[in-house]
Amino acid sequence: MSTERAYLAAALTDVRRSYRLVQSYQRRLWDLLQSLDEVLSGAGLPFERWTPMNVWSPPKTGTRFFVERWAWDFIPAYQIGCEWQGTDAPKNLTRRVFVIATADTGYDATSQGEPDPAQFKPAEECATVLRVGLWTASTGSPDWNEALQARKAQSERESYTMTVEGTTYTCQIVHVDVADLVDETAVRTRVLEPIQSWLGTTRK
């Protein structure tokens, strides 16, 4: 398939602009996650892991990444999950915070095959969001996967209390539109303060 040079050159200019915008977005997100990490680590919930939510993990250096892999797999920060967890041994209580940062809610994870951005909703109709899950479990060794499946089986609510295999789980969901995080005050009131309030409640 051939492409006129002028058209291709203009499209590649857009690609360069896009990479620069993505770097700015990720820098802002990284700073936000660092602020979260400082609050949570200071409260006894060390960082556990991160994972790309919509793609495979980045391939190893010896992998022919261009064979039988999606180009989409190289956009791991399009939607990422970060987890912090800590156990209060005297209370036999585990607290967990799982943050999902989604750059574009237009992504449809239910589609078959590699995502096709041309099929997404218009960007103007979508959002960039954080979904913060604040979890507790009445055990030092919770099964979060079972708890998540039990939560999914219930109607969509902002808070849950469930008992699974004899363990009581609670879950509180905080939704944040990143467009609202215009300054440090907004970050504090929309993200950090709800988490700090939850931390204070679960420490009692």
C-alpha positions in Angstrom: 0.0 0.0 0.0 1.5 3.4 -1.0 1.0 6.7 0.7 1.6 10.2 -0.6 4.7 11.6 1.0 3.1 14.9 2.1 0.3 13.0 3.8 2.8 10.6 5.5 5.0 13.5 6.6 2.1 15.3 8.2 1.0 12.1 10.0 4.5 11.6 11.4 4.5 15.1 12.6 1.4 14.2 14.6 3.1 11.1 15.9 6.0 13.2 17.2 3.6 15.6 18.9 1.7 12.7 20.4 4.8 11.2 21.9 5.7 14.5 23.6 2.2 14.8 25.0 2.3 11.2 26.3 5.5 12.0 28.1 4.0 15.0 29.8 0.9 12.9 30.8 3.1 10.1 32.2 5.3 12.5 34.0 2.3 14.0 35.8 0.9 10.5 36.5 4.3 9.4 37.9 4.4 12.4 40.2 0.9 11.6 41.4 1.8 8.0 42.1 4.9 9.1 44.0 2.6 11.3 46.2 0.4 8.3 46.8 3.4 6.1 47.6 4.7 8.5 50.2 1.3 8.5 52.0 0.8 4.8 51.8 4.3 3.7 52.6 4.3 6.1 55.6 1.1 4.4 56.8 2.6 0.9 56.7 1.5 -0.1 53.2 4.6 -0.7 51.1 4.4 -0.8 47.3 3.8 -4.4 46.1 3.7 -4.3 42.3 2.5 -2.7 39.1 1.0 -4.3 36.1 -0.3 -3.2 32.6 -4.0 -3.7 32.7 -4.8 -3.8 29.0 -1.7 -5.5 27.4 1.0 -8.0 28.0 4.0 -7.0 30.0 6.8 -5.5 28.0 8.8 -8.2 26.2 12.3 -9.2 27.1 15.2 -7.8 25.0 15.8 -11.0 23.2 12.2 -11.3 22.0 11.2 -10.6 18.4 8.6 -8.1 19.6 7.4 -7.4 16.1 6.3 -11.0 15.5 3.0 -12.3 17.0 2.8 -9.3 19.3 0.4 -6.4 19.2 1.7 -3.0 18.5 -0.8 -2.1 21.3 1.4 -4.1 23.8 3.9 -1.2 23.6 1.5 1.2 25.2 1.7 -0.3 28.8 0.9 3.0 30.6 -2.4 3.4 28.6 -4.0 1.6 31.6 -1.9 0.5 34.5 -2.6 -0.9 38.0 -0.5 -0.2 41.1 -0.8 -2.0 44.4 0.2 -1.3 48.0 -0.5 -3.6 50.9 0.3 -4.0 54.5 -0.8 -6.3 57.4 -1.6 -5.2 61.0 -0.5 -8.4 62.7 -2.1 -7.7 66.2 -5.4 -7.0 64.5 -5.0 -9.7 61.9 -6.1 -7.1 59.4 -4.7 -6.6 55.9 -5.2 -3.3 54.0 -4.7 -3.0 50.3 -4.9 -0.1 47.9 -5.2 -0.8 44.2 -5.1 2.2 41.8 -6.0 1.8 38.1 -4.9 4.8 36.0 -6.7 4.8 32.6 -5.5 7.3 30.0 -8.6 6.9 27.8 -12.0 5.4 28.8 -12.6 4.9 25.1 -10.6 1.7 25.2 -12.9 -1.4 24.9 -11.3 -4.4 26.6 -14.0 -6.7 25.5 -13.2 -6.5 21.8 -11.6 -9.5 20.0 -8.0 -9.2 18.7 -5.8 -6.1 18.8 -7.6 -2.9 19.8 -8.3 -0.6 16.9 -8.3 3.0 18.1 -10.3 3.9 14.9 -13.2 2.1 16.5 -13.0 3.9 19.9 -15.5 6.6 20.8 -14.4 10.1 20.0 -11.7 11.3 22.4 -13.8 14.3 23.3 -16.5 12.0 24.7 -14.1 10.0 26.9 -12.1 10.7 30.0 -8.8 10.1 31.7 -9.5 8.6 35.1 -8.2 7.1 38.3 -10.0 4.3 40.1 -8.8 3.8 43.6 -9.9 0.6 45.4 -9.5 0.7 49.2 -9.6 -2.8 50.6 -9.4 -4.5 54.0 -9.4 -8.2 54.8 -9.9 -9.8 58.2 -6.9 -12.1 57.7 -3.1 -11.9 57.2 -3.3 -13.9 54.0 -6.3 -12.7 51.9 -7.4 -14.1 48.6 -7.9 -10.9 46.7 -9.0 -12.7 43.5 -11.9 -14.4 45.3 -12.8 -11.1 46.9 -12.8 -9.3 43.5 -15.0 -12.0 42.0 -17.4 -11.7 44.9 -17.5 -7.9 44.4 -18.2 -8.2 40.7 -21.2 -10.4 41.4 -22.8 -7.6 43.3 -24.5 -4.5 42.0 -22.2 -1.6 41.3 -21.8 0.5 44.4 -19.1 2.7 45.9 -18.6 0.5 49.0 -18.9 -3.2 49.9 -18.7 -5.6 52.8 -18.5 -9.2 51.9 -17.6 -12.5 53.6 -15.8 -15.0 51.4 -14.6 -18.4 52.7 -14.9 -17.1 56.3 -12.9 -13.9 55.6 -14.6 -10.5 55.8 -13.6 -8.0 53.1 -14.5 -4.4 52.7 -14.0 -2.3 49.6 -14.4 1.4 49.0 -14.1 2.9 45.5 -12.9 6.4 44.8 -13.3 7.7 41.2 -11.3 10.7 40.1 -11.4 12.5 36.7 -7.8 13.5 36.1 -9.0 16.6 34.4 -10.1 17.8 37.9 -6.5 17.6 39.3 -5.5 21.0 38.2 -3.1 21.8 41.1 -1.7 20.4 44.3 -4.8 21.4 46.3 -7.0 19.4 43.9 -4.7 16.4 44.2 -4.8 16.7 48.0 -8.6 17.1 48.3 -9.7 14.7 45.5 -7.1 11.9 46.0 -4.9 12.1 49.1 -7.5 13.2 51.7 -10.0 10.4 50.9 -7.2 7.8 51.2 -5.9 9.4 54.4 -9.4 9.4 55.9 -9.8 5.7 55.1 -6.3 5.0 56.6 -7.4 6.7 59.8 -10.6 4.8 60.0 -9.0 1.4 59.4 -6.3 2.0 62.0 -8.8 2.3 64.8 
